[in-house]
Amino acid sequence: MRLWLIAAATAVAATAFPQHVWLDVHGQPLPFDTAGELMEFMRTAEVVNERPIGIGINQSVKVTLEQDGVQSHAIFREVDVRRSITSINDVQYRFFADSYLFECAAYELATMIDMTRVPPAVLRTIGERSGSLQIWVEDTLDEESDAFQPPTPLAWVTQLWDMYFFDNLLYNIDRNPGNKLVTSDYRLWLIDHTRAFQFKFEILDDSMVRVPRRSWERLVSLTEDDLKHALENYLTPIELGGILKRRDALVVHVERLIAERGEDAVFY
C-alpha cells in the first residue's frame, strides 16, 4: 500500500467536488447545464460510429453520438443474462443476473442518495439492439502509475469509502480495477454495474468501517414507494426488495460500529 494511503487512513474529511463537466470527443466541455440535458442528448442523438472496446467479457461497444454539431462518446452495454443458479469464485448465486438494466438502476439509486460517482446512463435502442448507454468518462488517469499522486490523499481515501458503501448497498460482485475510473481532478467514477443487485439480502463485505453521512441519511429515509417509482423500469420486485433488505442489514452493521467507536468515528 502506498505511504500516502496509509497516512490518510487515520483521518477523515469530506470530499467536495464541483459539478462535473463532461467532455466531448475533442476534450471540450459539452454544452449541457444539467444531467437531464445530457441524458436527453444520449437518448436522442444519432449514433455515427461504434467500435468494440476489446476488454471485459460482455463485448461492450464505444459509440460516437452526434446531434446539432455536438459529438460525444458513450458506452453501449447490451448484456442481459439470467440464470436460476450460477457459481462465481466458488460462491453460488440464485437467480443470477448480468444485465444492462442494472447500469441505469445504479445511476438512479446513486442520484437518490446523493452518491455522485456514477456517470449518467439511459436506456437506448441501437438498431434492433436494446441496451444501456452511459456517457464516456474522458481524460482518465492510471491509478497504478507511480505518477498517481492525489493532491489531497485524505479525500481520495474518502472516495474509496464511498465506493465500499455503494457496492455493499448494490451487492456489486464485480468491482475490479477496470470498473472504477479516475478523472484528471482525481475524482473517482464507478462504472459497469451489470452484475450488481444480486439475490443476496446480507451486506457484501462487513469490513466496511466508514459511511458517508449525507448518503446514509438519504438512504434510511427512502421508502419502498420511492424505490419503486424510480427503479421499477430496471429491477424486478425481488431485486427492489433486496435493496431494502440490504439497507436493513447496513443499519444493523452501522449501529454496531457506532456503539463500538462512536458516531464521529463512523460518519464522514
The 8 nearest C-alpha neighbors of each residue, nearest first, counted from 0:
[[1, 2, 4, 5, 3, 6, 8, 143],
 [2, 0, 4, 3, 5, 6, 148, 145],
 [1, 3, 5, 4, 6, 0, 7, 152],
 [2, 4, 6, 5, 1, 7, 152, 148],
 [5, 3, 7, 1, 2, 6, 8, 152],
 [4, 6, 2, 8, 7, 3, 1, 0],
 [5, 7, 3, 4, 8, 2, 9, 10],
 [8, 6, 153, 4, 5, 9, 10, 152],
 [7, 9, 5, 6, 10, 4, 156, 153],
 [8, 10, 7, 6, 11, 5, 153, 4],
 [11, 9, 8, 7, 12, 153, 6, 264],
 [10, 12, 267, 153, 157, 13, 9, 8],
 [13, 11, 154, 14, 153, 267, 157, 10],
 [12, 14, 15, 267, 154, 11, 157, 211],
 [15, 13, 154, 16, 12, 157, 158, 155],
 [14, 16, 13, 17, 154, 12, 18, 186],
 [15, 17, 14, 18, 186, 19, 184, 115],
 [18, 16, 19, 15, 20, 14, 186, 184],
 [17, 19, 16, 20, 115, 33, 21, 15],
 [18, 20, 17, 21, 16, 186, 115, 22],
 [21, 19, 28, 22, 18, 29, 31, 17],
 [20, 22, 29, 28, 19, 23, 136, 137],
 [23, 21, 28, 27, 26, 29, 20, 137],
 [22, 24, 71, 26, 27, 25, 29, 70],
 [23, 25, 71, 26, 70, 72, 22, 27],
 [26, 24, 23, 27, 22, 71, 70, 28],
 [25, 27, 22, 23, 24, 28, 137, 138],
 [26, 28, 22, 23, 25, 29, 24, 21],
 [29, 27, 22, 21, 23, 20, 30, 26],
 [28, 30, 22, 23, 31, 21, 27, 20],
 [31, 29, 28, 32, 69, 37, 21, 36],
 [32, 30, 29, 33, 36, 37, 34, 28],
 [31, 33, 30, 36, 34, 37, 35, 29],
 [34, 32, 35, 36, 31, 37, 38, 18],
 [33, 35, 37, 36, 38, 119, 32, 31],
 [34, 36, 38, 33, 37, 39, 32, 31],
 [35, 37, 39, 33, 38, 34, 31, 40],
 [38, 36, 34, 40, 35, 39, 31, 41],
 [39, 37, 41, 35, 40, 36, 34, 42],
 [38, 40, 42, 36, 41, 37, 35, 43],
 [41, 39, 37, 38, 43, 44, 42, 36],
 [40, 42, 38, 39, 43, 44, 37, 132],
 [43, 41, 39, 40, 123, 38, 44, 121],
 [42, 44, 40, 41, 39, 45, 66, 123],
 [45, 43, 66, 65, 40, 64, 41, 42],
 [44, 46, 65, 64, 47, 66, 43, 63],
 [45, 47, 64, 63, 48, 44, 62, 65],
 [48, 46, 63, 45, 64, 65, 49, 62],
 [49, 47, 63, 62, 46, 50, 64, 61],
 [50, 48, 62, 61, 63, 60, 51, 47],
 [49, 51, 61, 60, 52, 62, 48, 53],
 [52, 50, 60, 53, 61, 59, 58, 49],
 [51, 53, 60, 54, 61, 59, 50, 58],
 [54, 52, 51, 58, 55, 59, 60, 50],
 [55, 53, 52, 56, 58, 59, 51, 57],
 [54, 56, 57, 58, 53, 59, 52, 177],
 [57, 55, 58, 54, 59, 53, 78, 52],
 [56, 58, 59, 55, 78, 76, 77, 54],
 [59, 57, 56, 60, 55, 51, 53, 52],
 [60, 58, 76, 57, 75, 52, 51, 74],
 [59, 61, 51, 75, 52, 50, 74, 62],
 [62, 60, 74, 50, 49, 73, 52, 51],
 [61, 63, 49, 73, 48, 72, 74, 60],
 [62, 64, 72, 48, 47, 71, 46, 49],
 [63, 65, 46, 71, 70, 45, 44, 47],
 [66, 64, 70, 45, 44, 69, 68, 46],
 [65, 67, 44, 69, 68, 45, 70, 64],
 [68, 66, 69, 65, 70, 44, 45, 40],
 [67, 69, 66, 65, 70, 64, 71, 44],
 [70, 68, 66, 65, 67, 71, 23, 29],
 [71, 69, 65, 64, 23, 24, 68, 63],
 [72, 70, 23, 24, 64, 63, 73, 65],
 [71, 73, 63, 135, 62, 64, 24, 134],
 [72, 74, 135, 134, 62, 133, 61, 132],
 [73, 75, 61, 133, 132, 60, 135, 62],
 [74, 76, 132, 60, 131, 59, 61, 130],
 [77, 75, 59, 131, 130, 99, 78, 74],
 [76, 78, 130, 99, 129, 79, 131, 75],
 [77, 79, 98, 99, 76, 57, 80, 97],
 [80, 78, 98, 97, 99, 77, 81, 96],
 [81, 79, 97, 96, 98, 78, 82, 95],
 [80, 82, 96, 95, 97, 79, 94, 83],
 [83, 81, 95, 84, 94, 96, 85, 80],
 [82, 84, 94, 93, 95, 81, 85, 92],
 [85, 83, 93, 82, 92, 94, 95, 91],
 [84, 86, 92, 91, 95, 82, 93, 87],
 [85, 87, 91, 90, 89, 92, 88, 84],
 [88, 86, 90, 89, 91, 85, 92, 172],
 [89, 87, 90, 86, 91, 172, 85, 92],
 [88, 90, 87, 86, 91, 85, 92, 84],
 [91, 89, 87, 86, 88, 92, 85, 93],
 [92, 90, 86, 85, 87, 89, 93, 84],
 [93, 91, 85, 95, 84, 86, 94, 90],
 [92, 94, 84, 95, 83, 198, 91, 85],
 [95, 93, 83, 84, 82, 198, 96, 92],
 [96, 94, 82, 93, 92, 81, 84, 83],
 [95, 97, 81, 80, 98, 94, 194, 82],
 [98, 96, 194, 193, 80, 79, 81, 78],
 [97, 99, 79, 193, 100, 78, 101, 96],
 [98, 100, 101, 193, 131, 77, 78, 102],
 [101, 99, 233, 98, 102, 103, 104, 131],
 [100, 102, 104, 193, 99, 103, 98, 105],
 [103, 101, 192, 105, 104, 100, 99, 193],
 [102, 104, 106, 120, 101, 105, 100, 121],
 [103, 105, 101, 107, 102, 106, 233, 230],
 [106, 104, 102, 108, 103, 107, 101, 109],
 [105, 107, 109, 103, 104, 108, 117, 119],
 [106, 108, 110, 104, 109, 105, 103, 111],
 [109, 107, 111, 105, 110, 106, 104, 112],
 [108, 110, 114, 106, 112, 111, 107, 113],
 [111, 109, 113, 107, 108, 112, 114, 106],
 [110, 112, 108, 109, 113, 107, 217, 114],
 [111, 113, 214, 217, 109, 110, 114, 218],
 [114, 112, 110, 214, 111, 115, 109, 213],
 [113, 115, 109, 112, 116, 110, 214, 117],
 [116, 114, 113, 117, 109, 110, 118, 188],
 [115, 117, 188, 189, 114, 187, 118, 109],
 [116, 118, 189, 106, 188, 115, 190, 119],
 [119, 117, 134, 120, 116, 133, 106, 188],
 [120, 118, 133, 106, 134, 117, 38, 34],
 [119, 121, 133, 103, 132, 106, 118, 131],
 [122, 120, 132, 131, 103, 123, 133, 38],
 [121, 123, 131, 130, 132, 103, 120, 124],
 [124, 122, 131, 130, 132, 42, 129, 121],
 [123, 125, 129, 128, 130, 126, 127, 122],
 [126, 124, 128, 127, 123, 129, 46, 130],
 [125, 127, 128, 124, 129, 46, 123, 130],
 [126, 128, 125, 129, 124, 130, 123, 77],
 [129, 127, 125, 124, 126, 130, 77, 123],
 [130, 128, 124, 123, 77, 125, 127, 131],
 [131, 129, 77, 76, 123, 99, 122, 124],
 [130, 132, 122, 76, 99, 123, 121, 75],
 [131, 133, 75, 121, 120, 74, 123, 122],
 [134, 132, 120, 74, 73, 119, 135, 121],
 [133, 135, 73, 119, 118, 136, 74, 72],
 [134, 136, 73, 72, 74, 137, 133, 71],
 [135, 137, 134, 138, 139, 182, 21, 180],
 [138, 136, 139, 135, 22, 182, 26, 21],
 [137, 139, 182, 183, 136, 140, 26, 181],
 [140, 138, 182, 181, 137, 183, 180, 141],
 [139, 141, 181, 182, 142, 183, 138, 147],
 [142, 140, 144, 143, 147, 139, 181, 146],
 [141, 143, 144, 147, 140, 181, 180, 145],
 [144, 142, 141, 145, 147, 146, 140, 176],
 [143, 145, 146, 147, 141, 142, 140, 148],
 [146, 144, 147, 143, 148, 142, 141, 1],
 [145, 147, 144, 148, 141, 143, 142, 140],
 [148, 146, 144, 145, 142, 149, 141, 143],
 [147, 149, 146, 150, 145, 152, 3, 151],
 [150, 148, 151, 152, 185, 147, 155, 154],
 [149, 151, 152, 148, 185, 154, 155, 184],
 [150, 152, 149, 154, 153, 155, 148, 185],
 [153, 151, 155, 154, 149, 7, 150, 3],
 [154, 152, 7, 156, 155, 151, 157, 11],
 [153, 155, 157, 14, 152, 151, 156, 12],
 [156, 154, 152, 158, 157, 153, 159, 151],
 [157, 155, 159, 153, 158, 154, 160, 152],
 [156, 158, 154, 160, 155, 159, 153, 161],
 [157, 159, 161, 155, 160, 156, 154, 162],
 [160, 158, 162, 156, 161, 157, 163, 155],
 [159, 161, 157, 163, 162, 158, 164, 209],
 [162, 160, 158, 164, 159, 163, 165, 157],
 [161, 163, 159, 165, 160, 164, 166, 158],
 [164, 162, 160, 166, 165, 161, 167, 159],
 [163, 165, 161, 167, 162, 166, 160, 168],
 [166, 164, 162, 168, 167, 163, 161, 169],
 [167, 165, 171, 169, 163, 168, 170, 164],
 [168, 166, 203, 170, 164, 202, 165, 169],
 [167, 169, 165, 166, 170, 245, 164, 246],
 [170, 168, 196, 166, 171, 167, 195, 165],
 [171, 169, 167, 195, 196, 166, 203, 168],
 [170, 172, 195, 166, 169, 173, 194, 196],
 [173, 171, 170, 174, 195, 194, 166, 203],
 [174, 172, 171, 175, 194, 195, 192, 178],
 [173, 175, 178, 172, 171, 176, 179, 166],
 [174, 176, 178, 177, 173, 179, 172, 191],
 [177, 175, 178, 179, 174, 180, 142, 143],
 [176, 178, 175, 179, 180, 174, 55, 190],
 [179, 177, 190, 175, 176, 191, 174, 189],
 [178, 180, 189, 188, 177, 176, 190, 187],
 [179, 181, 188, 187, 189, 139, 178, 182],
 [182, 180, 187, 139, 186, 185, 140, 188],
 [181, 183, 139, 185, 186, 184, 138, 140],
 [182, 184, 185, 139, 140, 138, 181, 186],
 [183, 185, 182, 186, 181, 149, 16, 187],
 [186, 184, 183, 182, 181, 149, 187, 155],
 [185, 187, 181, 182, 184, 188, 183, 16],
 [188, 186, 181, 180, 185, 116, 158, 189],
 [189, 187, 116, 180, 179, 117, 181, 190],
 [190, 188, 179, 117, 116, 178, 180, 187],
 [189, 191, 178, 179, 192, 117, 188, 118],
 [192, 190, 193, 178, 102, 189, 194, 173],
 [191, 193, 102, 195, 194, 101, 190, 105],
 [192, 194, 98, 97, 101, 99, 191, 195],
 [195, 193, 97, 192, 171, 173, 172, 96],
 [194, 196, 171, 192, 170, 169, 197, 193],
 [197, 195, 169, 170, 238, 171, 198, 194],
 [198, 196, 199, 195, 170, 95, 96, 194],
 [199, 197, 93, 94, 196, 200, 238, 241],
 [200, 198, 197, 201, 241, 170, 202, 196],
 [199, 201, 245, 244, 241, 198, 202, 248],
 [202, 200, 245, 199, 248, 203, 244, 249],
 [203, 201, 167, 204, 245, 248, 249, 205],
 [202, 204, 167, 170, 201, 205, 166, 171],
 [205, 203, 206, 202, 207, 167, 163, 166],
 [204, 206, 207, 202, 203, 252, 208, 167],
 [205, 207, 204, 208, 203, 163, 209, 252],
 [208, 206, 205, 209, 204, 163, 164, 160],
 [207, 209, 206, 265, 210, 256, 205, 253],
 [210, 208, 265, 266, 207, 160, 211, 267],
 [209, 211, 266, 265, 212, 267, 164, 160],
 [212, 210, 267, 214, 266, 213, 215, 161],
 [211, 213, 215, 266, 214, 267, 210, 216],
 [214, 212, 216, 215, 211, 217, 113, 112],
 [215, 213, 112, 217, 216, 212, 211, 113],
 [214, 216, 212, 218, 217, 213, 211, 219],
 [217, 215, 213, 219, 218, 214, 212, 220],
 [216, 218, 112, 214, 220, 215, 219, 213],
 [217, 219, 215, 220, 216, 221, 112, 214],
 [218, 220, 216, 221, 217, 215, 246, 250],
 [219, 221, 217, 218, 216, 222, 215, 112],
 [222, 220, 218, 219, 225, 217, 223, 226],
 [221, 223, 225, 224, 220, 226, 219, 243],
 [222, 224, 226, 225, 227, 221, 243, 240],
 [223, 225, 227, 222, 226, 228, 221, 229],
 [226, 224, 222, 228, 223, 227, 221, 229],
 [225, 227, 223, 229, 224, 228, 230, 222],
 [226, 228, 231, 224, 230, 229, 225, 223],
 [227, 229, 225, 226, 230, 224, 231, 232],
 [230, 228, 226, 227, 231, 225, 107, 232],
 [229, 231, 227, 232, 233, 226, 228, 104],
 [230, 232, 227, 234, 233, 228, 229, 235],
 [233, 231, 230, 234, 229, 235, 100, 104],
 [232, 234, 100, 231, 230, 104, 101, 103],
 [235, 233, 231, 238, 230, 239, 232, 236],
 [234, 236, 238, 237, 239, 231, 233, 232],
 [237, 235, 239, 238, 240, 234, 231, 227],
 [238, 236, 240, 235, 239, 241, 198, 234],
 [239, 237, 241, 235, 240, 236, 234, 196],
 [240, 238, 236, 241, 237, 242, 234, 235],
 [241, 239, 237, 243, 238, 242, 236, 244],
 [240, 242, 238, 244, 239, 243, 200, 245],
 [243, 241, 245, 240, 239, 244, 246, 168],
 [242, 244, 246, 240, 241, 245, 247, 239],
 [243, 245, 247, 241, 246, 200, 242, 240],
 [246, 244, 248, 200, 242, 247, 243, 201],
 [245, 247, 243, 249, 244, 248, 242, 250],
 [248, 246, 244, 250, 245, 249, 243, 251],
 [247, 249, 245, 251, 246, 250, 201, 202],
 [248, 250, 252, 246, 247, 251, 253, 245],
 [249, 251, 247, 253, 248, 252, 254, 246],
 [250, 252, 248, 254, 249, 253, 255, 247],
 [251, 253, 249, 255, 250, 254, 248, 256],
 [254, 252, 256, 250, 255, 251, 249, 257],
 [255, 253, 257, 251, 256, 252, 250, 258],
 [254, 256, 258, 252, 253, 257, 251, 259],
 [257, 255, 253, 259, 254, 258, 260, 252],
 [258, 256, 261, 262, 254, 260, 259, 255],
 [259, 257, 255, 256, 260, 261, 254, 262],
 [260, 258, 256, 257, 261, 255, 254, 262],
 [261, 259, 257, 258, 256, 264, 262, 265],
 [262, 260, 257, 264, 263, 258, 259, 265],
 [261, 263, 257, 265, 264, 266, 260, 258],
 [264, 262, 265, 266, 261, 267, 260, 257],
 [263, 265, 262, 261, 260, 266, 257, 209],
 [266, 264, 209, 262, 263, 210, 257, 208],
 [267, 265, 210, 212, 263, 211, 209, 264],
 [266, 211, 212, 13, 11, 210, 12, 265]]
